[in-house]
């Protein structure tokens, strides 16, 4: 297993719509394991999409801490939301691709999501609260959308300086002139 480099804002892969995965292969299973390990190495991360590690494929991993027993882990291939609650809530979000940047994002309170597991079998999952938020956040990544784009214009303007600095740093890393922040 390996800890992968997380791509930060300014890397074009984050704005790329990920491609469907036709078949679950050993390569896909290894990618999912490496993504889970990468996310866990970050400590307080909840989810990670494949394009965040430079792979434009429709795959994400999520791990939610449980008050009773071990944390719950989810790996979903070719996910799609098939139902949502009407209710929304606003909560602070962050993202491994935006180190140190947080802001309020409105999301549906509950979602039902469908995709494939690592065996290639169809699965349907339901989530509320943090799990629903994580599913929506990671699915946005796979569609080439990032959480700051879901913030109000006021909040984006407030973050403008930080975002520009992150883009500058990311471009330097991509050109071999810098060290990744994460």
C-alpha positions as CSV (number, residue, x, y, z in Angstrom):
1,X,0.0,0.0,0.0
2,X,1.0,3.6,-0.5
3,X,0.2,7.1,0.6
4,X,-0.5,9.1,-2.5
5,X,0.1,12.8,-3.2
6,X,-3.1,14.8,-2.8
7,X,-3.7,17.3,-5.5
8,X,-4.4,20.9,-4.4
9,X,-6.5,23.7,-5.9
10,X,-5.0,24.9,-9.1
11,X,-4.3,21.3,-10.4
12,X,-6.6,20.9,-13.5
13,X,-7.5,17.3,-12.4
14,X,-9.7,18.8,-9.7
15,X,-11.9,20.4,-12.4
16,X,-12.0,17.3,-14.6
17,X,-15.2,15.2,-14.7
18,X,-14.0,11.7,-13.8
19,X,-14.6,8.8,-16.2
20,X,-16.8,5.8,-15.5
21,X,-15.0,2.6,-14.4
22,X,-16.0,-0.3,-16.7
23,X,-14.6,-3.1,-14.7
24,X,-13.3,-3.6,-11.1
25,X,-9.7,-4.7,-11.5
26,X,-6.8,-5.4,-9.2
27,X,-5.6,-1.9,-10.1
28,X,-8.9,-0.3,-9.0
29,X,-8.8,-2.3,-5.7
30,X,-5.3,-1.2,-5.1
31,X,-6.2,2.4,-5.9
32,X,-9.1,2.3,-3.4
33,X,-6.8,0.8,-0.7
34,X,-4.1,3.4,-1.3
35,X,-6.8,6.2,-1.2
36,X,-8.1,4.9,2.2
37,X,-4.5,4.8,3.5
38,X,-3.8,8.3,2.2
39,X,-7.0,9.7,3.8
40,X,-6.2,8.0,7.1
41,X,-2.6,9.4,7.0
42,X,-4.2,12.9,7.1
43,X,-5.8,12.2,10.5
44,X,-9.1,14.0,10.5
45,X,-10.2,13.4,6.9
46,X,-13.6,11.9,6.1
47,X,-13.4,11.3,2.4
48,X,-11.2,11.3,-0.7
49,X,-12.1,11.1,-4.4
50,X,-9.8,9.5,-7.0
51,X,-9.2,12.8,-8.9
52,X,-7.8,14.3,-5.6
53,X,-4.9,11.8,-6.1
54,X,-4.6,12.6,-9.8
55,X,-6.7,9.7,-11.1
56,X,-9.8,10.9,-13.1
57,X,-11.9,7.8,-12.4
58,X,-15.3,7.6,-10.7
59,X,-14.2,6.2,-7.3
60,X,-14.3,7.6,-3.8
61,X,-13.7,6.4,-0.2
62,X,-15.3,7.7,3.0
63,X,-14.6,6.8,6.6
64,X,-16.9,8.0,9.4
65,X,-16.0,7.6,13.0
66,X,-18.5,5.6,15.1
67,X,-19.3,6.3,18.7
68,X,-20.0,2.5,19.1
69,X,-17.2,0.4,17.8
70,X,-14.9,0.8,14.7
71,X,-15.4,3.5,12.1
72,X,-17.5,2.8,9.1
73,X,-15.7,2.6,5.7
74,X,-17.3,3.0,2.3
75,X,-15.8,2.6,-1.1
76,X,-18.0,3.4,-4.0
77,X,-17.4,3.1,-7.8
78,X,-19.4,5.0,-10.3
79,X,-21.6,6.6,-7.6
80,X,-24.8,8.5,-8.3
81,X,-27.3,10.1,-6.0
82,X,-30.7,8.5,-6.7
83,X,-32.7,10.3,-4.0
84,X,-32.4,13.2,-1.5
85,X,-34.3,14.7,1.4
86,X,-35.9,18.0,0.8
87,X,-34.3,19.5,3.9
88,X,-30.9,21.1,3.6
89,X,-28.4,22.3,6.2
90,X,-25.5,24.6,6.2
91,X,-22.3,23.4,7.9
92,X,-18.6,24.1,7.8
93,X,-16.6,22.0,5.3
94,X,-13.0,21.6,4.5
95,X,-11.2,19.6,1.9
96,X,-7.8,17.9,1.7
97,X,-7.3,19.6,-1.7
98,X,-7.7,23.0,0.1
99,X,-5.5,22.8,3.2
100,X,-6.5,25.2,5.9
101,X,-9.5,26.5,4.0
102,X,-13.0,26.1,5.6
103,X,-16.4,27.6,4.9
104,X,-20.1,27.1,5.1
105,X,-21.7,24.9,2.5
106,X,-25.4,24.0,2.1
107,X,-26.1,20.3,1.5
108,X,-29.1,17.9,1.6
109,X,-29.5,16.4,5.0
110,X,-30.0,12.9,3.6
111,X,-29.1,11.1,0.4
112,X,-29.5,7.7,-1.2
113,X,-26.6,6.8,-3.4
114,X,-26.0,3.9,-5.8
115,X,-22.8,2.5,-7.3
116,X,-20.6,-0.6,-7.2
117,X,-18.5,-2.1,-4.5
118,X,-14.9,-3.5,-4.9
119,X,-16.4,-6.8,-6.0
120,X,-18.3,-5.1,-8.9
121,X,-21.6,-5.7,-7.2
122,X,-24.3,-3.0,-7.3
123,X,-24.9,-1.4,-3.9
124,X,-27.3,1.2,-2.6
125,X,-26.4,3.3,0.5
126,X,-28.3,5.8,2.6
127,X,-26.7,8.4,4.7
128,X,-27.8,11.3,6.9
129,X,-25.8,14.2,8.5
130,X,-22.0,13.9,8.1
131,X,-22.3,10.7,5.9
132,X,-24.7,12.4,3.5
133,X,-22.5,15.5,3.4
134,X,-19.4,13.4,2.7
135,X,-21.1,11.5,-0.1
136,X,-22.2,14.7,-1.7
137,X,-18.8,16.4,-1.3
138,X,-16.9,13.4,-2.9
139,X,-19.4,13.1,-5.7
140,X,-19.0,16.8,-6.5
141,X,-15.2,16.1,-6.9
142,X,-16.0,13.3,-9.4
143,X,-18.1,15.8,-11.3
144,X,-15.2,18.4,-11.4
145,X,-16.8,20.6,-8.7
146,X,-15.2,21.7,-5.5
147,X,-16.8,22.8,-2.2
148,X,-15.8,26.5,-2.5
149,X,-18.0,26.7,-5.6
150,X,-20.9,25.8,-3.4
151,X,-20.2,28.6,-1.0
152,X,-21.9,32.0,-1.2
153,X,-20.1,34.7,-3.2
154,X,-19.4,36.6,0.0
155,X,-17.5,33.6,1.5
156,X,-15.6,33.0,-1.8
157,X,-14.5,36.7,-1.9
158,X,-13.4,36.4,1.8
159,X,-11.3,33.4,0.8
160,X,-9.9,34.9,-2.4
161,X,-6.4,35.7,-1.1
162,X,-6.0,32.2,0.3
163,X,-7.3,30.5,-2.8
164,X,-4.9,32.6,-5.0
165,X,-1.9,31.7,-2.8
166,X,-2.9,28.0,-3.0
167,X,-3.1,28.1,-6.8
168,X,0.3,29.8,-6.9
169,X,1.8,27.1,-4.7
170,X,0.1,24.3,-6.6
171,X,1.5,25.6,-9.9
172,X,5.0,25.8,-8.4
173,X,4.7,22.1,-7.2
174,X,3.5,21.0,-10.6
175,X,6.5,22.8,-12.2
176,X,8.8,21.0,-9.8
177,X,9.7,24.2,-7.9
178,X,7.8,23.5,-4.7
179,X,6.9,20.9,-2.1
180,X,3.3,19.7,-1.7
181,X,1.6,21.2,1.3
182,X,0.0,17.9,2.2
